[in-house]
Amino acid sequence: MLDFTDQVVLITGAASGFGAMLAAQFSERGAKLVLGDIDEEGLAEVAAQLPGDSVTLRCDVTQEADCAALAQAADELFGGLNIAINNAGFGHPLGSIEQLDEAAYDTMFAVHGKGVALGMKHQLPLLKRGGGVIINVSSMAGIGGAPMLGAYSAAKHAIVGLTKTAAVEYASDKIRVNAVCPFFTLTPLVTDSGIFDKVEAMVKRSPLRRLAETEEVTSAILLLCSPANSYMTGQAIAIDGGISAF
Ligand SMILES: NC(=O)c1ccc[n+]([C@@H]2O[C@H](COP(=O)([O-])OP(=O)(O)OC[C@H]3O[C@@H](n4cnc5c(N)ncnc54)[C@H](O)[C@@H]3O)[C@@H](O)[C@H]2O)c1
């Protein structure tokens, strides 16, 4: 079920965290990878560990030319695209709605909202050729409020709106589009942000009473990409240890 032999998989934000783990898991399962990130050094380190074919490109998802070039690389080097994972993202310092400055909103929406939109814009023409899958990485903050993370939450909600819209617009092209909404996971995005104390208190109240391993989140993404998962589209799927269940 999780065999991705010769599938061409594009991943943004692939230099770290979920993106790097996804690259490893897809590569182990036979996929050919097109990896983009603003962190070129990190990308090279990830690619050096992969067992299968891959290409890396500096890609800032806020720049349309970069999004176009990443999709074009899939077409030129591997002959098309089967799966796209729009994963690039980052957080912002904790602050109430009154405390957040305009720049925080602009950067959050540029990377998460515009970045996913531009990514899909250039991935869809390739996916339309034979059908395929898009996964957009939103967050628990994309399906509920996130105190002190207002700009992040708003931008992650935008991803869910884009996902549902694309799912409806492109269903007849046999393209499934879903968003994933993970709870906090100890990737550099969280460990480098100084919010871990707050996270710990939430974890104690969660049904599974622990954070996910990075691999638990990315394994769920692989399941969603599987051809066996052929009827699920337009969903925002929580990967959250049960937190959203109550
Ligand atoms: N870790 C969590 O707790 C968590 C929870 C929910 C959602 N997410 C989301 O998961 C995704 C991956 O995050 P992660 O936890 O692996 O963090 P991470 O910091 O380990 O990785 C994020 C990657 O995105 C890249 N990136 C940032 N801005 C970019 C841009 N403009 N263009 C291209 N690449 C860019 C970074 O360089 C980095 O390599 C993000 O969208 C994040 O919001 C993370």
The ligand as an SDF file (V2000), in Angstrom:
LIG
                    3D

 44 48  0  0  0  0  0  0  0  0999 V2000
    6.1780   21.1440   14.2320 N   0  0  0  0  0  0  0  0  0  0  0  0
    4.9360   21.3840   14.5760 C   0  0  0  0  0  0  0  0  0  0  0  0
    4.5640   21.3320   15.7480 O   0  0  0  0  0  0  0  0  0  0  0  0
    3.9200   21.7270   13.5230 C   0  0  0  0  0  0  0  0  0  0  0  0
    2.5570   21.5950   13.8510 C   0  0  0  0  0  0  0  0  0  0  0  0
    1.6070   21.9170   12.8860 C   0  0  0  0  0  0  0  0  0  0  0  0
    2.0010   22.3270   11.6290 C   0  0  0  0  0  0  0  0  0  0  0  0
    3.3330   22.4490   11.3480 N   0  0  0  0  0  0  0  0  0  0  0  0
    3.6880   22.8770    9.9990 C   0  0  0  0  0  0  0  0  0  0  0  0
    4.5040   21.8880    9.4160 O   0  0  0  0  0  0  0  0  0  0  0  0
    5.2830   22.4770    8.3700 C   0  0  0  0  0  0  0  0  0  0  0  0
    6.7170   22.0230    8.5070 C   0  0  0  0  0  0  0  0  0  0  0  0
    7.2300   22.5560    9.7180 O   0  0  0  0  0  0  0  0  0  0  0  0
    8.2840   21.7900   10.6330 P   0  0  0  0  0  0  0  0  0  0  0  0
    7.6470   21.5970   11.9530 O   0  0  0  0  0  0  0  0  0  0  0  0
    8.8450   20.6230    9.9120 O   0  0  0  0  0  0  0  0  0  0  0  0
    9.3530   22.9700   10.8260 O   0  0  0  0  0  0  0  0  0  0  0  0
   10.8720   23.0990   10.3780 P   0  0  0  0  0  0  0  0  0  0  0  0
   11.2730   24.4460   10.8400 O   0  0  0  0  0  0  0  0  0  0  0  0
   11.6470   21.9240   10.8490 O   0  0  0  0  0  0  0  0  0  0  0  0
   10.8050   23.0380    8.7800 O   0  0  0  0  0  0  0  0  0  0  0  0
   10.2070   24.0450    8.0140 C   0  0  0  0  0  0  0  0  0  0  0  0
   11.0080   24.2340    6.7340 C   0  0  0  0  0  0  0  0  0  0  0  0
   10.3380   25.2250    5.9300 O   0  0  0  0  0  0  0  0  0  0  0  0
   11.3440   26.0370    5.3450 C   0  0  0  0  0  0  0  0  0  0  0  0
   10.7980   27.3370    4.9460 N   0  0  0  0  0  0  0  0  0  0  0  0
   10.4130   28.3660    5.7300 C   0  0  0  0  0  0  0  0  0  0  0  0
   10.0110   29.4010    4.9830 N   0  0  0  0  0  0  0  0  0  0  0  0
   10.1460   29.0120    3.6920 C   0  0  0  0  0  0  0  0  0  0  0  0
    9.8930   29.6550    2.4430 C   0  0  0  0  0  0  0  0  0  0  0  0
    9.4540   30.9240    2.3670 N   0  0  0  0  0  0  0  0  0  0  0  0
   10.0920   28.9410    1.3070 N   0  0  0  0  0  0  0  0  0  0  0  0
   10.5700   27.6710    1.3660 C   0  0  0  0  0  0  0  0  0  0  0  0
   10.8630   27.0360    2.5110 N   0  0  0  0  0  0  0  0  0  0  0  0
   10.6500   27.7010    3.6520 C   0  0  0  0  0  0  0  0  0  0  0  0
   12.4140   26.1680    6.4310 C   0  0  0  0  0  0  0  0  0  0  0  0
   13.6550   26.5790    5.9040 O   0  0  0  0  0  0  0  0  0  0  0  0
   12.4300   24.7590    6.9960 C   0  0  0  0  0  0  0  0  0  0  0  0
   13.3770   23.9320    6.3430 O   0  0  0  0  0  0  0  0  0  0  0  0
    5.0940   23.9930    8.5080 C   0  0  0  0  0  0  0  0  0  0  0  0
    4.1650   24.4360    7.5460 O   0  0  0  0  0  0  0  0  0  0  0  0
    4.5210   24.1470    9.9050 C   0  0  0  0  0  0  0  0  0  0  0  0
    3.7550   25.3110   10.0560 O   0  0  0  0  0  0  0  0  0  0  0  0
    4.3000   22.1420   12.2560 C   0  0  0  0  0  0  0  0  0  0  0  0
  1  2  1  0
  2  3  2  0
  2  4  1  0
  4  5  1  0
  4 44  2  0
  5  6  2  0
  6  7  1  0
  7  8  2  0
  8  9  1  0
  8 44  1  0
  9 10  1  0
  9 42  1  0
 10 11  1  0
 11 12  1  0
 11 40  1  0
 12 13  1  0
 13 14  1  0
 14 15  2  0
 14 16  1  0
 14 17  1  0
 17 18  1  0
 18 19  2  0
 18 20  1  0
 18 21  1  0
 21 22  1  0
 22 23  1  0
 23 24  1  0
 23 38  1  0
 24 25  1  0
 25 26  1  0
 25 36  1  0
 26 27  1  0
 26 35  1  0
 27 28  2  0
 28 29  1  0
 29 30  1  0
 29 35  2  0
 30 31  1  0
 30 32  2  0
 32 33  1  0
 33 34  2  0
 34 35  1  0
 36 37  1  0
 36 38  1  0
 38 39  1  0
 40 41  1  0
 40 42  1  0
 42 43  1  0
M  CHG  2   8   1  16  -1
M  END
$$$$
